[in-house]
Amino acid sequence: MRTLWQALARPGFLWSVWPWRAVLYLGSGAVAGVVVLVLMLAGVVGGSALAVVLVGIPLLVLTALAGIPVAVAERYRLRIVDREPVPGPHRVPVEPGLRRWLATRLREQATWRELAYTLLFAVVLWPLDAFAVVLGLGAPLAMLGTPALMGDGEVKVLKLWTVTTWPSAAGVALLGLVLLAPGLYALGGVAGARAELTRLLLAPGERDLGRRVVELARSRGRLVDAFEAERRRIERDLHDGAQQRLVALTVTLGLARLDAPPGPLADQLAKAHDEAGQALAELRELIHGIHPQVLVDYGLEAAVADAADRCAVPVDLELELAGRLPSAVEATAYFVVCEALANVDRHSGAARAGVRGEHRDGRLVLEVRDDGCGGADAGRGSGLTGLGDRLSVLDGRLSVSSPVGGPTVLRVDIPCGAEGERGD
């Protein structure tokens, strides 16, 4: 059980720890409310002096921010009766510094909700907490203790009536025992309602959550764009730098090989020339895999066709892509197709493969299938897991059907905006 309401619905509520959690929550609320009220009164009394000392800081700003620490403490105290954590509703300022922090907080509705809660807490809620504890627990316990207070021959129960005989004291104690159970249930209900009010006022609202989702989506989009820009920079540096040096080295070795007389030196030069040629070929393949120029110039359809031509297994293509897609979508889709075809080539034992794809309803759907031995499982930590992680960055989905004996079908679904939208 994670909340007081769930505990109240169970038959063993009275024998659990939850009634005492409710008492602790309401009792600590009464104490905390008194502290908040005293601090608020002290702030009002010393407000003018404070305004003089803190030159240039309006008292209204300090008053508005007063609810923030109270709200933090209340969200923490809420865990006594509700184990579901309540996240803070405040957003992180876009720039560091006190001025930006103050501007952000004063523009947020959450700041003013927390201030309203603080005022309500200091004036209304804590007396209700104290009254509920006194009525639901204090009164039954006082009645239970009546026989122990009969030392002088009489006792005044709850300041309401006087008990002068032992049978009457025993009857009052029995009545207190009977009232204890409904009192604890009532305290549980009051504490649960009190917790719901706190969560309603201090938890992020739907608008706050929606704004956070939008901010996270934008942040993720910026990260994806930055990642693709870095890939292009690496590809450009390799193409214009290391590749050109290797080309020059290969040419130099070739010329030296032609000029060298037959013998051991010519053999070593021939070997070095071949090694340089292989290194150049591997570098070109690496550059092509990082971000092929055909993808930049002609789009996903041409890049997938190029990848299919380079695959050792014959690949049938059925792509229907009207126009260009966002660059991040094209790069991710190309990477997934290349990895899938590489897996077909290395592990499937297939005689033929196929790639199908279309762009409809703002989504790119791709299928890579083969007639191999099957048995691929994305849940066993294979390369398919990495493909799924890469797709998740764009809210894409990966599904794999690969029964033992084949065929294997890898399906990719990526949201990519309106049809025909061009990448950057």
C-alpha positions as CSV (number, residue, x, y, z in Angstrom):
1,M,0.0,0.0,0.0
2,R,1.3,3.4,-1.0
3,T,-1.3,5.8,0.2
4,L,-3.6,6.3,3.2
5,W,-6.7,5.9,1.0
6,Q,-5.6,2.4,-0.1
7,A,-4.9,1.5,3.6
8,L,-8.4,2.7,4.6
9,A,-10.0,0.4,2.1
10,R,-8.3,-2.7,3.7
11,P,-9.9,-4.6,6.6
12,G,-6.7,-4.5,8.7
13,F,-6.4,-0.8,8.8
14,L,-6.6,-0.5,12.6
15,W,-3.9,-3.1,13.1
16,S,-1.5,-1.4,10.6
17,V,0.9,1.5,11.0
18,W,-1.3,3.7,8.8
19,P,-3.5,5.1,11.6
20,W,-0.4,6.4,13.4
21,R,0.9,7.8,10.2
22,A,-2.3,9.8,9.9
23,V,-1.9,11.0,13.5
24,L,1.8,11.9,12.8
25,Y,0.8,13.7,9.6
26,L,-1.9,15.8,11.2
27,G,0.0,16.4,14.4
28,S,3.1,17.5,12.6
29,G,0.9,19.7,10.4
30,A,-0.4,21.4,13.6
31,V,3.1,22.1,14.9
32,A,4.4,23.2,11.5
33,G,1.4,25.5,11.0
34,V,2.0,27.2,14.3
35,V,5.6,27.8,13.2
36,V,4.6,29.2,9.9
37,L,2.0,31.5,11.5
38,V,4.6,32.8,14.0
39,L,7.1,33.5,11.2
40,M,4.4,35.3,9.1
41,L,3.4,37.5,12.0
42,A,7.1,38.2,12.7
43,G,7.5,39.1,9.1
44,V,4.5,41.5,9.1
45,V,5.7,43.2,12.4
46,G,9.2,43.5,11.1
47,G,8.2,44.2,7.5
48,S,9.0,47.8,7.4
49,A,12.4,47.3,9.0
50,L,13.2,44.5,6.6
51,A,12.3,46.6,3.7
52,V,14.7,49.3,4.9
53,V,17.5,46.9,5.4
54,L,17.0,45.1,2.0
55,V,17.3,48.2,-0.1
56,G,16.0,47.7,-3.7
57,I,14.2,44.4,-2.9
58,P,10.4,45.0,-2.8
59,L,8.7,43.4,0.2
60,L,6.1,42.0,-2.2
61,V,8.9,39.9,-3.8
62,L,9.9,38.4,-0.5
63,T,6.3,37.7,0.4
64,A,5.7,36.0,-2.9
65,L,8.7,33.8,-2.4
66,A,7.8,32.9,1.2
67,G,5.6,30.0,0.0
68,I,8.4,28.2,-1.7
69,P,10.3,26.8,1.3
70,V,6.9,26.0,3.0
71,A,5.8,24.1,-0.1
72,V,9.1,22.1,-0.2
73,A,8.6,21.1,3.4
74,E,5.0,20.2,2.8
75,R,5.8,18.0,-0.2
76,Y,8.3,16.2,1.9
77,R,5.9,15.8,4.8
78,L,3.3,14.5,2.5
79,R,5.3,11.2,2.2
80,I,4.1,10.3,5.7
81,V,0.7,9.3,4.2
82,D,1.4,9.2,0.5
83,R,4.5,7.4,-0.7
84,E,4.1,8.6,-4.3
85,P,6.6,11.5,-4.6
86,V,5.4,14.9,-5.5
87,P,7.8,16.6,-7.9
88,G,8.4,20.3,-7.7
89,P,6.4,22.4,-10.2
90,H,9.1,25.0,-10.8
91,R,11.1,25.1,-14.0
92,V,14.9,25.7,-14.2
93,P,15.8,29.2,-15.3
94,V,17.3,29.3,-18.8
95,E,20.2,31.4,-17.5
96,P,22.1,31.4,-14.2
97,G,21.9,34.2,-11.8
98,L,19.7,35.6,-9.0
99,R,17.9,38.1,-11.3
100,R,16.9,35.4,-13.8
101,W,15.8,33.1,-11.0
102,L,13.6,35.7,-9.4
103,A,12.1,36.6,-12.7
104,T,11.3,33.0,-13.5
105,R,9.8,32.3,-10.1
106,L,7.6,35.5,-10.1
107,R,6.2,34.6,-13.5
108,E,5.2,31.0,-12.5
109,Q,1.7,30.2,-11.4
110,A,3.2,27.6,-9.1
111,T,4.8,30.3,-7.0
112,W,1.5,32.0,-6.3
113,R,-0.2,28.7,-5.7
114,E,2.4,27.9,-3.1
115,L,1.9,31.3,-1.5
116,A,-1.9,30.7,-1.4
117,Y,-1.3,27.4,0.2
118,T,1.0,28.9,2.8
119,L,-1.6,31.5,3.8
120,L,-4.3,28.8,4.0
121,F,-2.0,26.6,6.0
122,A,-1.1,29.3,8.5
123,V,-4.7,30.5,9.0
124,V,-7.1,27.6,8.5
125,L,-5.4,24.2,8.0
126,W,-3.3,23.8,11.1
127,P,-6.2,24.5,13.5
128,L,-8.2,21.9,11.7
129,D,-5.3,19.4,12.0
130,A,-5.1,20.1,15.7
131,F,-8.8,19.8,16.2
132,A,-9.0,16.5,14.3
133,V,-6.2,15.0,16.4
134,V,-7.7,16.2,19.7
135,L,-11.2,15.0,18.8
136,G,-10.3,11.7,17.0
137,L,-7.5,10.5,19.3
138,G,-7.2,12.8,22.3
139,A,-10.8,12.5,23.5
140,P,-10.9,8.6,23.4
141,L,-7.5,8.4,25.1
142,A,-8.6,10.8,27.8
143,M,-11.7,8.7,28.4
144,L,-9.6,5.5,28.5
145,G,-7.5,7.1,31.2
146,T,-10.4,8.0,33.5
147,P,-9.9,5.1,36.0
148,A,-6.2,6.1,36.4
149,L,-7.2,9.6,37.4
150,M,-9.7,8.6,40.1
151,G,-7.2,9.0,42.9
152,D,-9.1,11.8,44.6
153,G,-12.4,10.1,44.2
154,E,-13.6,12.1,41.2
155,V,-12.4,13.2,37.8
156,K,-13.8,15.7,35.2
157,V,-13.9,13.9,31.8
158,L,-13.1,16.2,28.8
159,K,-14.0,19.2,31.0
160,L,-17.6,18.3,30.4
161,W,-18.9,16.0,33.1
162,T,-17.7,14.7,36.5
163,V,-17.2,11.1,37.3
164,T,-17.3,10.2,41.0
165,T,-17.7,6.4,41.2
166,W,-15.5,3.6,39.9
167,P,-18.2,1.9,37.9
168,S,-18.8,5.2,36.1
169,A,-15.1,5.6,35.5
170,A,-15.0,2.0,34.1
171,G,-18.0,2.8,31.8
172,V,-16.3,6.0,30.5
173,A,-13.1,4.0,29.8
174,L,-15.1,1.4,27.9
175,L,-16.8,4.1,25.9
176,G,-13.4,5.6,25.1
177,L,-12.2,2.2,23.9
178,V,-15.3,1.9,21.7
179,L,-14.8,5.4,20.3
180,L,-11.1,4.8,19.6
181,A,-11.7,2.7,16.4
182,P,-14.0,5.1,14.7
183,G,-11.8,8.0,15.8
184,L,-8.8,6.4,14.1
185,Y,-10.8,5.8,10.9
186,A,-12.0,9.5,11.1
187,L,-8.4,10.6,11.5
188,G,-7.4,8.5,8.5
189,G,-10.2,10.2,6.4
190,V,-9.2,13.7,7.5
191,A,-5.5,13.0,6.9
192,G,-6.3,11.5,3.4
193,A,-8.4,14.5,2.5
194,R,-5.7,16.9,3.8
195,A,-3.1,15.1,1.7
196,E,-5.2,15.3,-1.4
197,L,-5.6,19.1,-0.9
198,T,-1.8,19.4,-0.5
199,R,-1.2,17.4,-3.6
200,L,-3.8,19.4,-5.5
201,L,-2.2,22.8,-4.6
202,L,1.5,21.9,-4.6
203,A,1.9,19.2,-7.3
204,P,2.5,20.3,-10.9
205,G,-0.7,21.0,-12.8
206,E,-1.6,19.7,-16.2
207,R,-0.3,22.9,-17.8
208,D,3.0,22.6,-15.9
209,L,3.3,18.9,-16.9
210,G,2.5,19.8,-20.5
211,R,5.0,22.6,-20.5
212,R,7.7,20.2,-19.2
213,V,6.9,17.7,-21.9
214,V,7.2,20.4,-24.5
215,E,10.5,21.5,-23.0
216,L,11.9,18.0,-22.9
217,A,10.8,17.4,-26.5
218,R,12.6,20.5,-27.6
219,S,15.6,19.7,-25.6
220,R,15.8,16.3,-27.0
221,G,15.4,17.7,-30.5
222,R,18.3,20.1,-29.9
223,L,20.4,17.2,-28.7
224,V,19.6,15.1,-31.8
225,D,20.4,18.1,-34.1
226,A,23.7,18.7,-32.2
227,F,24.6,15.0,-32.5
228,E,23.9,15.0,-36.3
229,A,25.9,18.2,-36.7
230,E,28.8,16.6,-34.9
231,R,28.6,13.5,-37.1
232,R,28.7,15.7,-40.2
233,R,31.7,17.6,-38.8
234,I,33.6,14.4,-38.1
235,E,32.7,13.1,-41.6
236,R,33.9,16.4,-43.2
237,D,37.1,16.4,-41.2
238,L,37.9,12.8,-42.2
239,H,36.9,13.5,-45.8
240,D,38.9,16.7,-46.2
241,G,41.8,15.9,-43.8
242,A,42.8,12.3,-43.1
243,Q,41.4,10.9,-46.5
244,Q,43.4,13.5,-48.5
245,R,46.6,12.7,-46.6
246,L,46.1,9.0,-47.3
247,V,45.4,9.7,-51.0
248,A,48.7,11.7,-51.1
249,L,50.5,8.9,-49.3
250,T,49.1,6.3,-51.7
251,V,50.2,8.3,-54.7
252,T,53.7,8.9,-53.3
253,L,54.2,5.2,-52.5
254,G,52.9,4.3,-56.0
255,L,55.4,6.6,-57.6
256,A,58.2,5.4,-55.4
257,R,57.3,1.8,-56.3
258,L,57.5,2.6,-60.0
259,D,61.0,4.2,-59.6
260,A,62.5,1.6,-57.3
261,P,64.6,-1.2,-59.0
262,P,63.5,-4.8,-58.5
263,G,64.5,-6.2,-55.2
264,P,63.6,-6.2,-51.5
265,L,63.0,-2.4,-51.5
266,A,60.5,-2.6,-54.3
267,D,58.7,-5.5,-52.5
268,Q,58.4,-3.4,-49.3
269,L,57.2,-0.4,-51.3
270,A,54.6,-2.6,-53.0
271,K,53.4,-3.9,-49.7
272,A,53.2,-0.4,-48.2
273,H,51.3,0.8,-51.2
274,D,48.8,-2.0,-50.9
275,E,48.4,-1.4,-47.2
276,A,47.8,2.3,-47.8
277,G,45.2,1.5,-50.4
278,Q,43.4,-0.8,-48.0
279,A,43.5,1.8,-45.3
280,L,42.1,4.4,-47.7
281,A,39.3,2.0,-48.7
282,E,38.4,1.4,-45.0
283,L,38.5,5.1,-44.2
284,R,36.1,5.8,-47.1
285,E,33.8,3.0,-45.9
286,L,34.0,4.6,-42.4
287,I,33.2,8.0,-43.7
288,H,30.3,6.6,-45.7
289,G,28.9,5.0,-42.6
290,I,29.1,8.1,-40.5
291,H,27.1,10.3,-42.8
292,P,27.1,9.4,-46.5
293,Q,27.1,12.3,-48.9
294,V,24.4,10.6,-51.0
295,L,22.1,10.9,-48.0
296,V,22.8,14.6,-47.7
297,D,22.4,15.3,-51.4
298,Y,19.6,13.0,-52.5
299,G,17.8,11.8,-49.4
300,L,16.9,8.5,-47.7
301,E,15.6,6.6,-50.8
302,A,18.9,7.0,-52.7
303,A,21.0,6.3,-49.6
304,V,19.1,3.1,-48.8
305,A,19.4,2.0,-52.5
306,D,23.2,2.6,-52.2
307,A,23.4,0.6,-49.0
308,A,21.4,-2.3,-50.7
309,D,23.8,-2.3,-53.6
310,R,26.8,-2.7,-51.2
311,C,25.1,-5.6,-49.3
312,A,26.4,-9.1,-50.1
313,V,22.8,-10.5,-50.0
314,P,20.5,-9.5,-52.9
315,V,18.0,-6.9,-51.6
316,D,14.6,-6.0,-53.1
317,L,13.6,-2.4,-52.6
318,E,10.1,-1.0,-52.3
319,L,10.3,2.6,-51.1
320,E,7.6,5.2,-51.5
321,L,8.9,8.5,-50.0
322,A,7.4,11.7,-51.4
323,G,10.1,14.4,-50.9
324,R,12.7,14.8,-48.2
325,L,12.2,14.1,-44.5
326,P,13.8,15.8,-41.5
327,S,17.5,15.3,-41.4
328,A,17.5,13.5,-38.0
329,V,14.8,11.1,-39.2
330,E,16.7,10.4,-42.5
331,A,20.0,9.8,-40.6
332,T,18.4,7.5,-38.0
333,A,16.4,5.5,-40.6
334,Y,19.5,5.1,-42.8
335,F,21.6,3.9,-39.8
336,V,18.9,1.4,-38.8
337,V,18.6,0.0,-42.3
338,C,22.4,-0.3,-42.7
339,E,22.7,-2.1,-39.4
340,A,19.8,-4.4,-40.2
341,L,21.3,-5.3,-43.6
342,A,24.7,-5.8,-41.9
343,N,23.0,-8.3,-39.5
344,V,21.4,-10.0,-42.5
345,D,24.8,-10.4,-44.2
346,R,26.6,-11.6,-41.0
347,H,24.2,-13.8,-39.1
348,S,21.0,-14.7,-41.0
349,G,22.3,-17.0,-43.7
350,A,19.6,-15.5,-45.9
351,A,19.5,-15.9,-49.7
352,R,17.5,-12.8,-50.2
353,A,16.4,-9.7,-48.3
354,G,14.0,-6.9,-48.8
355,V,13.5,-3.3,-47.6
356,R,10.0,-1.7,-47.8
357,G,9.1,1.8,-46.6
358,E,6.6,4.5,-46.9
359,H,5.7,7.9,-45.4
360,R,2.1,8.3,-44.4
361,D,0.2,10.2,-41.8
362,G,3.3,12.0,-40.7
363,R,5.2,8.7,-39.9
364,L,8.0,6.9,-41.6
365,V,7.4,3.1,-41.6
366,L,10.2,0.8,-42.7
367,E,10.5,-3.0,-42.9
368,V,13.6,-5.0,-43.4
369,R,13.0,-8.7,-43.9
370,D,15.1,-11.7,-44.9
371,D,14.5,-15.4,-45.5
372,G,17.3,-16.6,-43.2
373,C,17.4,-18.8,-40.1
374,G,15.7,-16.4,-37.7
375,G,16.1,-16.4,-34.0
376,A,16.9,-12.7,-33.5
377,D,15.9,-11.4,-30.1
378,A,16.0,-7.7,-29.2
379,G,15.8,-8.6,-25.5
380,R,19.1,-10.4,-25.3
381,G,21.4,-7.4,-25.4
382,S,22.1,-7.7,-29.1
383,G,22.7,-4.9,-31.5
384,L,18.9,-4.6,-31.8
385,T,18.8,-3.0,-28.4
386,G,21.1,-0.2,-29.6
387,L,18.8,0.3,-32.6
388,G,15.8,0.6,-30.3
389,D,17.6,3.1,-28.1
390,R,18.5,5.2,-31.0
391,L,14.9,5.2,-32.3
392,S,13.6,6.1,-28.9
393,V,15.4,9.4,-29.1
394,L,12.9,10.4,-31.9
395,D,9.9,8.7,-30.3
396,G,10.3,5.9,-32.8
397,R,9.5,2.2,-32.2
398,L,11.2,-1.0,-33.2
399,S,9.6,-4.4,-33.4
400,V,11.2,-7.6,-34.4
401,S,9.5,-10.9,-35.5
402,S,12.1,-13.6,-35.9
403,P,10.9,-17.2,-35.2
404,V,13.5,-19.9,-35.3
405,G,13.7,-21.0,-38.9
406,G,12.8,-17.5,-40.2
407,P,11.8,-15.3,-41.7
408,T,12.9,-12.3,-39.8
409,V,11.0,-9.0,-40.1
410,L,12.3,-5.8,-38.5
411,R,9.8,-3.0,-38.4
412,V,10.6,0.6,-37.7
413,D,8.1,3.4,-37.1
414,I,9.3,7.0,-36.7
415,P,7.2,10.2,-36.4
416,C,8.6,12.8,-38.8
417,G,6.1,15.6,-39.2
418,A,4.2,16.6,-42.3
419,E,4.7,14.7,-45.5
420,G,7.3,16.3,-47.7
421,E,8.9,18.3,-45.0
422,R,12.6,18.8,-45.8
423,G,15.5,18.3,-43.5
424,D,17.9,21.0,-42.7
